[in-house]
Amino acid sequence: MTVPTRDDESTDTRFDPDPDRVRILREVADDLRGDSSESQQLAAVLYRVSDLYDADEETTPSEIYRTLRFILQVKDRGGLDR
């Protein structure tokens, strides 16, 4: 999987602000969030993806990818304490 660089993302219009998309992604995330860690993780992923379309957020797909990869690695190791 190739992660785009910041230069690639600066000209990418696929992530222009879209309040409707933000609302829908966050509603779905709220519906999915449950007691299991998997449902909470999936909800967190959707929230982070919604940030791409939120005019008040400054993030890129590669930043989201790195953050989520770190979270999954920590989960795989059993937590931050290990």
C-alpha positions as CSV (number, residue, x, y, z in Angstrom):
1,M,0.0,0.0,0.0
2,T,1.4,3.4,-1.0
3,V,0.7,6.2,1.4
4,P,0.5,9.6,-0.4
5,T,3.0,12.2,0.6
6,R,2.0,15.6,1.9
7,D,2.8,17.1,-1.6
8,D,0.4,14.7,-3.2
9,E,-2.3,15.6,-0.8
10,S,-2.0,19.4,-1.1
11,T,-3.4,19.2,-4.6
12,D,-6.0,16.6,-3.8
13,T,-9.6,18.0,-4.1
14,R,-11.3,14.7,-3.0
15,F,-11.1,16.0,0.6
16,D,-12.7,19.4,0.2
17,P,-14.9,20.4,3.1
18,D,-18.2,18.5,3.0
19,P,-20.3,19.0,6.1
20,D,-22.9,16.4,5.0
21,R,-20.2,13.8,4.7
22,V,-18.8,14.7,8.1
23,R,-22.3,14.4,9.6
24,I,-23.0,11.0,8.0
25,L,-19.6,9.5,8.9
26,R,-20.0,10.6,12.5
27,E,-23.6,9.4,12.7
28,V,-22.5,6.0,11.5
29,A,-19.6,6.0,13.9
30,D,-22.0,6.8,16.8
31,D,-24.3,3.9,15.7
32,L,-21.4,1.5,15.5
33,R,-19.8,2.4,18.8
34,G,-20.5,-0.3,21.3
35,D,-19.0,-2.1,24.3
36,S,-16.5,-4.1,22.3
37,S,-13.0,-2.7,21.6
38,E,-13.5,-3.6,17.9
39,S,-16.6,-1.5,17.6
40,Q,-14.9,1.4,19.4
41,Q,-11.9,1.2,17.1
42,L,-14.1,1.2,14.0
43,A,-16.0,4.2,15.3
44,A,-12.7,6.0,16.0
45,V,-11.5,5.2,12.4
46,L,-14.7,6.7,11.0
47,Y,-14.3,9.8,13.2
48,R,-10.7,10.3,12.0
49,V,-11.8,9.8,8.3
50,S,-14.5,12.4,8.8
51,D,-11.8,14.9,9.9
52,L,-10.7,14.9,6.3
53,Y,-13.9,16.6,5.3
54,D,-14.2,18.9,8.3
55,A,-13.3,22.5,7.5
56,D,-12.1,23.0,11.1
57,E,-9.7,20.1,11.0
58,E,-6.3,20.0,9.4
59,T,-5.3,16.5,8.7
60,T,-4.2,14.3,5.8
61,P,-4.8,10.7,4.8
62,S,-1.2,9.9,5.6
63,E,-1.5,11.4,9.1
64,I,-4.6,9.4,9.7
65,Y,-3.0,6.3,8.4
66,R,0.0,6.7,10.7
67,T,-2.2,7.4,13.8
68,L,-4.4,4.4,13.1
69,R,-1.4,2.2,12.4
70,F,0.1,3.2,15.8
71,I,-3.2,2.5,17.6
72,L,-3.5,-0.9,16.1
73,Q,0.1,-1.8,16.9
74,V,-0.4,-0.7,20.5
75,K,-3.6,-2.9,20.7
76,D,-1.7,-5.8,19.1
77,R,1.0,-5.5,21.8
78,G,-1.6,-5.5,24.5
79,G,-1.4,-1.8,25.5
80,L,1.0,1.1,26.0
81,D,2.6,-0.5,29.2
82,R,4.2,-3.4,27.3
